[in-house]
Amino acid sequence: MRPTIKDVAKLTNVSIATVSNVLTNKKYVSPELKEKIQEAMEHLGYEPNITARNLKVNKTYKVGVVVPDITNPFFCGIVKYIEKTISASGYQLVLYNSDEKPEKELQIFESLLLGSVDGLILVASRMNELLMARKYQMPVVILDRPAFDTDADIHFVYSDDFKGAELIADLFLKKGYQNFVCITEPDDVQFANAKLNGFKNALLNNGIQSENIETYRTAINFDDCYSIMMDLLRNYDPEKKKGIFVCGDIGAWGAIEAVKKRGLKIPRDIGIAGFYDICFLRLVCPGLTTVQNPTKELGESAARVILNKLNDNGNNVEKTIVLDVKLIERETV
């Protein structure tokens, strides 16, 4: 016989209402008791009747998450922690991939606003600010993109990419580099601009001339960054050693392989740094110097904001949450 909510309440010695509050996150339940009830559900194999619950309260208990590239491990990590956090409160995650195309992201965004989900999380959104700054009938969180001025009920969660890029620049300077390159995404990608500006700001403030800082704009993937580095190294002079900041670890990997192809040594002839500290790229040789983005905290923070907004606790939710980053120094600088 299929276990019921009464069975869960009996096993944990609490009321049916308390179990219901854990499922709906409608009222406060202590973390200890919540964990006990969730363990009882798992032990009994209890599965709530989601369809009946949704019809009763006129909610879908679904949160839409839109990412620019589902194959990027950084975004996968964020989605993992969003899902883990919202599922603990009885919500389901509905995932969409925009293929880094603003027009496709807008199409997904507008379709979700029709009511197929209760809340939306846009990860590293490419959409124009004016399109996002409208008033919605559901909570919206913009994740991994700097905040912008708006009267709309939008919340922002992102890490301090500007500071992270400054940390990379400071390390290059500490190691004695005098010539620099930043490979970043097109200028309509806001978080890319934060990295570029942070990198250049630290260099210029330490006496580096602007003509000694080159900028290349491209998709930060393996192939494009490999191609740019192959071109950049065509007439490269190791005596004028350059520090290369690639604004993403996968692109930095492509740059490293291009350097190897040209027969140069890292960091003897050239320095390379990435961003995000993607786990499998810790296997790249030599070890990639990078900035660690707080993937877990980004996902959990965005999920908590959405849950608080969905459960009428939104008045106490911060409009903007900025998380710190950390320099990870390995062998490429």
C-alpha positions in Angstrom: 0.0 0.0 0.0 1.3 3.4 -0.9 2.5 5.4 2.1 0.6 8.6 3.0 1.3 11.9 4.7 -0.3 10.4 7.8 2.3 7.6 7.8 5.1 10.2 7.7 3.5 12.2 10.5 3.1 9.1 12.6 6.7 7.9 12.1 8.1 11.3 13.1 5.6 12.0 15.8 4.5 15.3 14.4 1.2 16.7 13.0 0.1 16.3 9.4 0.2 20.1 9.2 3.9 20.1 10.1 4.7 17.5 7.3 2.7 19.7 4.9 4.7 22.7 5.9 7.9 20.9 5.0 6.4 20.0 1.6 5.1 23.5 0.8 7.7 25.6 2.8 4.7 27.7 3.7 5.6 28.0 7.4 8.8 27.7 9.3 10.0 24.3 10.4 13.3 24.0 12.2 16.2 22.5 10.1 16.5 19.6 12.5 12.8 18.6 12.3 12.8 19.2 8.6 15.7 16.8 8.1 13.9 14.2 10.3 10.7 14.5 8.3 12.6 14.2 4.9 14.5 11.2 6.2 11.1 9.6 7.1 9.7 10.3 3.7 12.7 8.6 2.1 12.5 5.7 4.5 8.8 5.1 3.7 9.2 5.8 0.0 6.6 8.6 0.4 5.9 10.6 -2.7 3.5 13.6 -2.4 0.6 13.9 -4.9 2.0 16.8 -6.7 -0.8 17.2 -9.2 -3.5 17.4 -6.5 -1.4 19.8 -4.4 -0.8 22.1 -7.3 -4.5 22.3 -8.3 -5.5 23.0 -4.7 -3.1 26.0 -4.2 -3.1 27.1 -7.9 0.7 26.8 -8.1 2.9 24.7 -10.4 5.7 24.1 -7.8 8.2 24.5 -10.6 11.1 26.9 -11.0 12.4 27.7 -14.5 16.2 28.0 -15.0 17.6 29.3 -18.2 21.3 28.8 -18.9 23.4 30.0 -21.9 25.3 26.7 -22.5 24.3 23.5 -20.7 27.6 21.8 -21.8 29.6 24.3 -19.7 30.6 22.6 -16.4 30.4 26.0 -14.5 26.7 26.3 -15.4 26.1 22.6 -14.7 27.5 23.1 -11.2 25.2 26.1 -10.5 22.1 24.2 -11.7 23.0 21.2 -9.5 22.9 23.4 -6.3 19.8 25.3 -7.4 18.0 21.9 -7.9 19.2 20.5 -4.6 18.0 23.5 -2.7 14.5 23.9 -4.3 13.8 20.2 -4.4 14.2 20.1 -0.6 11.3 22.5 -0.4 9.1 20.5 -2.8 9.8 22.3 -6.0 10.8 20.9 -9.3 13.4 22.5 -11.6 12.6 23.0 -15.3 15.9 23.6 -17.3 16.2 25.5 -20.6 19.3 26.1 -22.8 19.5 29.3 -24.8 22.6 28.3 -26.8 24.1 31.8 -25.9 21.5 33.4 -28.2 19.7 36.4 -26.7 16.8 36.0 -29.1 16.3 32.4 -28.0 16.6 33.3 -24.4 13.9 36.0 -24.8 11.6 33.5 -26.5 12.0 31.0 -23.6 11.7 33.8 -21.0 8.4 35.1 -22.5 6.9 31.6 -22.8 7.7 30.9 -19.1 6.1 34.2 -18.0 2.8 32.8 -19.3 2.6 30.7 -16.1 4.2 27.3 -16.7 6.5 28.0 -13.7 6.2 29.9 -10.4 9.6 31.6 -10.6 12.5 32.2 -12.9 16.2 32.1 -12.6 18.2 33.5 -15.6 21.8 32.4 -15.5 24.4 34.7 -17.2 21.6 36.3 -19.2 22.5 37.8 -22.5 19.2 39.8 -22.8 19.0 43.5 -23.0 18.4 45.2 -19.7 15.2 47.0 -21.0 13.6 43.6 -21.8 14.4 42.2 -18.4 13.4 45.3 -16.4 9.7 45.0 -16.9 7.2 44.2 -14.1 6.3 40.5 -13.8 3.7 38.4 -12.1 6.4 36.0 -10.7 9.7 36.5 -9.0 12.8 36.7 -11.2 16.4 36.2 -10.2 19.3 37.2 -12.5 22.3 35.1 -11.6 25.9 35.6 -12.6 25.4 39.0 -14.2 26.1 42.4 -12.5 23.1 44.3 -11.2 21.5 47.2 -13.0 19.2 50.0 -12.0 15.5 48.9 -12.2 12.2 49.5 -10.4 11.1 46.0 -11.3 11.0 43.3 -8.6 14.2 41.6 -9.9 16.9 40.2 -7.6 20.5 39.8 -8.5 23.0 37.2 -7.3 26.6 37.2 -8.7 30.2 36.9 -7.7 32.7 39.8 -7.7 34.2 39.2 -11.2 35.8 42.6 -11.2 37.8 41.8 -8.1 38.7 38.3 -9.5 40.2 39.9 -12.6 42.1 42.4 -10.4 43.6 39.5 -8.5 44.8 37.9 -11.8 46.4 41.2 -12.8 48.1 41.7 -9.4 49.6 38.2 -9.7 51.0 38.9 -13.2 52.5 42.2 -11.9 54.0 40.4 -8.9 55.7 38.0 -11.2 57.2 40.8 -13.3 55.1 40.8 -16.4 55.0 44.0 -18.5 52.9 43.0 -21.5 49.3 41.7 -21.3 46.4 40.3 -23.2 42.8 39.8 -22.2 40.7 37.4 -24.2 37.1 37.9 -23.3 33.6 37.7 -24.7 31.8 40.2 -26.9 31.0 43.6 -25.2 27.2 42.8 -25.0 28.1 40.2 -22.3 28.0 42.1 -19.1 30.0 39.8 -16.9 32.7 39.7 -19.5 33.0 43.5 -19.3 33.4 43.3 -15.5 36.4 40.9 -15.9 38.0 43.1 -18.6 37.5 46.3 -16.6 38.9 44.7 -13.4 41.9 43.4 -15.2 42.7 46.7 -17.0 41.9 48.8 -14.0 44.5 47.0 -11.8 47.2 47.2 -14.6 46.6 50.9 -15.4 46.6 51.8 -11.7 50.0 50.2 -11.4 51.7 52.1 -14.2 51.1 49.8 -17.1 50.5 51.8 -20.3 47.3 51.1 -22.3 49.3 50.2 -25.4 50.8 47.3 -23.5 47.3 45.8 -22.9 45.7 44.0 -25.9 42.1 42.9 -26.0 40.5 40.1 -28.0 36.7 39.4 -28.1 35.5 35.9 -28.9 33.4 33.1 -27.5 35.3 31.7 -24.6 35.4 28.1 -25.7 38.4 25.7 -26.5 38.4 26.1 -30.3 38.0 29.9 -30.5 40.6 30.6 -27.9 43.0 28.1 -29.4 42.6 29.8 -32.8 43.2 33.3 -31.3 46.3 32.1 -29.5 47.7 30.5 -32.6 47.4 33.8 -34.4 48.7 35.8 -31.5 51.8 33.6 -31.2 52.6 33.7 -35.0 55.4 36.3 -34.5 55.7 36.0 -30.7 58.9 37.2 -29.0 59.4 35.4 -25.7 61.8 38.2 -24.7 58.7 40.4 -24.5 56.9 37.9 -22.3 53.1 38.3 -22.1 50.6 37.6 -19.4 47.4 36.2 -21.0 44.1 36.4 -19.1 41.4 34.2 -20.6 38.1 34.9 -19.0 37.1 31.3 -18.7 38.9 28.1 -17.9 37.9 26.1 -21.0 39.2 29.0 -23.2 42.4 29.1 -21.2 42.8 25.3 -21.8 42.6 26.1 -25.6 45.2 28.8 -25.2 47.5 26.4 -23.3 47.3 23.8 -26.0 48.1 26.5 -28.7 51.2 27.5 -26.7 52.3 23.8 -26.6 51.7 23.5 -30.4 54.0 26.5 -31.0 56.7 24.8 -28.9 56.8 27.4 -26.2 57.0 26.8 -22.4 54.5 27.9 -19.8 55.3 30.0 -17.7 58.9 30.5 -18.9 57.9 32.0 -22.2 54.3 33.1 -21.6 51.8 33.2 -18.7 48.2 32.1 -18.8 45.4 32.5 -16.3 41.7 31.5 -16.5 38.5 32.0 -14.5 36.0 29.8 -12.6 38.2 26.9 -11.5 36.3 24.2 -13.3 37.0 20.9 -11.6 38.1 18.7 -14.5 40.5 21.4 -15.8 42.5 20.9 -12.6 44.0 18.0 -14.6 45.4 20.2 -17.3 49.2 20.3 -17.4 50.7 22.6 -16.3 48.2 23.4 -13.5 46.0 26.3 -14.5 46.1 29.5 -12.4 42.6 30.8 -12.1 39.9 32.4 -10.0 37.6 30.2 -8.1 33.9 31.3 -8.5 31.7 30.1 -5.6 29.5 27.8 -7.7 27.7 26.2 -4.7 27.0 29.6 -3.0 25.7 31.1 -6.3 23.2 28.3 -6.9 22.1 28.0 -3.3 21.7 31.8 -2.9 19.6 32.2 -6.1 17.4 29.3 -5.0 16.9 30.7 -1.5 15.9 34.1 -3.0 13.3 32.4 -5.2 11.9 30.3 -2.4 11.6 33.2 -0.1 9.8 35.2 -2.8 7.4 32.3 -3.6 6.5 31.8 0.1 5.7 35.4 0.9 9.0 36.2 2.7 10.2 38.5 -0.1 10.2 41.7 1.9 13.3 40.6 3.8 15.2 39.4 0.7 18.2 41.3 -0.3 17.9 43.0 -3.7 21.5 42.2 -4.6 23.8 39.5 -3.3 27.5 39.8 -4.3 29.7 36.8 -3.4 33.5 36.9 -2.9 36.0 35.1 -5.2 39.4 33.5 -4.5 42.6 33.4 -6.5 43.9 29.8 -7.1 47.6 30.0 -7.9 49.0 27.0 -9.8 51.8 26.7 -12.4 50.8 28.8 -15.5 51.7 32.3 -14.3 
